[in-house]
C-alpha cells in the first residue's frame, strides 16, 4: 500500500491485482461504439472472445453482438445494426 499526500491530505492507494490489470487492459483495447436506443445514444465497448465478460460471444445468433455499457458496466446482447462505431 502506498500513501500519497495531496494538498495536506493523506490517501491510501492499493495496488491492483493481476486479474484487475487484465480486465483493465481488455477494457482499453475493446472497440468503442455508440449504442443506439429509443432514448438516444449510450457509450459502450464491443466485447470480443477472450475478454472478461465475453463468455459465449461466439455462440450469439447472427446479427447480434455483446457490448458493455461504459456507464454502469452493464453487459447487453444487441443487434449489430444498433451499434455505431466511434
Buried (B, 14 or more C-beta within 10 A) or exposed (E): EEEEEEEEEEEEEEEEEEEEEEBEEBBEEBBEBBBBEEEEEBEBBBBBEEBBBBEEBEEEEEEEBBBBBBEEEEBBEBEEEBBEEE
